[in-house]
Every structure is written in C-alpha cells, then in structure tokens.
Amino acid sequence: MFLTVILLALSFLAIIFAIGMLYSREIVHAVIYIAGLFIILGLIYFMLDNTFLGAVQILIYGGAVTVLLMFGVMLTKREIMDKKESITTEYEYVVLIALTISIYIGTLFTVSSYPLSIYYMSMYTLSTVLFNSFIGAFVVMGVIIMSSIIGAIYMVKEVE
Amino acid sequence: MNEVVLLSLSGILLGLGLYGVLTKKNIILTIASIEIMINSAIFNFIIFSSYNNNPAGDVVALFFIALAASEVAVGLALALMMFRIKKTLNIDVMNSLRW
C-alpha cells in the first residue's frame, strides 16, 4: 500500500514534468523538465528494487544526456521558441493519435494479469547474465557506440 | 495495482513523447521527445524484468540506454550541422532530400 502511494505520486510527478516539457516556452526550461523526468524514472527504478539500473538512469540520462541537450541549446541561437508558431498548427490529429496509442496500451496492460511481487535483482545476477549470455551483444554495443561517436565528431568537425 | 500504475505511466509517456515528436518544430525538442519515447520502452523492459525475476530484461534495458545515449550524440551533431548550414533549427526548412 505504501509502495503504491509512492509510485502513484512519482508517476503523477513524471507526467507533470513531461507535460511541462511539452508546453514550456523556453527551451532551457524544457531541458530542465526532461532532466526531472529522467531522475523521477530513476527513483521509480529504485522503488522497484532495481538499484543498478536506477543509478545508471540517473547518471546517464539525468546527467549526460541532459548536459548534451543543454550544450545543443547553448551552441545554437534561440529564435524559434520566441515566436507564437513554435508548434505546428494541425495538431488535432496528433492529439488523437497520441491519445489512441496511450489508451490502447494502457487498457492492454490493465486487462492483463501479472504476478504481484517484485523480485530483488542483484547486481551479481545482472553482471553474470551480461558477461555470459550477452557477451557478443556487449562487444557489438561497444563497436556501435564507438562508431557513432566517431561519426558525430566527424560531422561537427570544421571544414575549410 | 502497482504494475498497472507503472505500465499505464509507460503508455502515457509514450503518448506524450509521440505528441512532442509530431508537433515540435525545434529539432532539439524533437530529440528530447524521442528520448522520452525510448525511456518509456526501457521502463517497460525494467518493469517486466522486475516482476518476472528475469535479468535478460535488465540487460536489454542497459543496451538501450547505451544506444539512446549514442543516438543523442549523433542527433545533436546533425542539429549543429543543420544550424551551421541553414542558420536555423526549424525542422520545416530541413527538406533538401524531399522529392
């Protein structure tokens, strides 16, 4: 019961932050809102007894991705957010599509039945699975990250 | 009860991210909305992994977090290149490949 109340409060805060990110006028405020959303999702992972991924979420998303987005804001000139038409005009269909998808997924999850207990996932178990069953995927992930970072640096390199 | 709350939150976040992707005109906010959608997918993996005591979901979530971080790096490099060439961040002017 206590866990349910805390999860409801955190979910409410997450939705508030997401809506604030979508409707803030200043782009810096939007980035701060999305940092709050990522940190709240990390807190929810902590509540689910998944401490390692909660820490990873807060470190990578709450720290690195937010700072990267903030650098993107700082390195460009802000002009579009000051105008009225920073959002497309024909957004009624978009609201319809987004509502339909979220209601469909929500009811799909609500009518299904799941086991009720949360299991504690230790870091030992996670690392055992990661470095035994998924070692090939781990190496491929390293190659993908390295190639994408090299590509990003090559793209923003000054050309004369 | 708990899992219904969490999975509904995941669905709502997916819808909000989709709304942001389809309506925002600033490319940085579009990347941020894509991040929200990826986060809702990762959230689903972690919920099911926690409730089914299966660490494979956690491993996939870890891979997705790494992939999303590199995706943000490439997307922001694209945004900087676009700002350097077009002098704006409006997505509507990014139409040179449209036929």
Interface residues (C-beta under 8 A of the other chain):
Chain A: L3 T4 L7 L8 S11 A14 I15 A18 I19 M21 L22 I27 A30 V31 I34 L37 F38 L41 I44 Y45 L48 D49 N50 F52 L53 V56 Q57 I60 Y61 A64 V65 L68 L69 F71 G72 V73 L75 T76 K77 E79 I80 M81 E85 S86 I87 T88 Y91 V94 V95 I97 A98 L99 I101 S102 I103 Y104 I105 G106 F109 T110 Y114 P115 L116 S117 I118 Y119 M121 T125 L126 T128 V129 L130 S133 F134 A137 M141 I144 I145 S148 I149 G151 A152 I153 M155 V156
Chain B: M1 N2 E3 V4 V5 L6 L7 S8 L9 S10 G11 I12 L13 L14 G15 L16 G17 L18 Y19 G20 L22 T23 K24 K25 N26 I28 L29 I31 A32 S33 E35 I36 N39 F43 I46 I47 S49 S50 Y51 N52 N53 P55 A56 D58 V59 A61 L62 F63 I65 A66 L67 A68 A69 S70 E71 V72 A73 V74 L76 A77 L78 A79 L80 M81 F83 T88 L89 N90
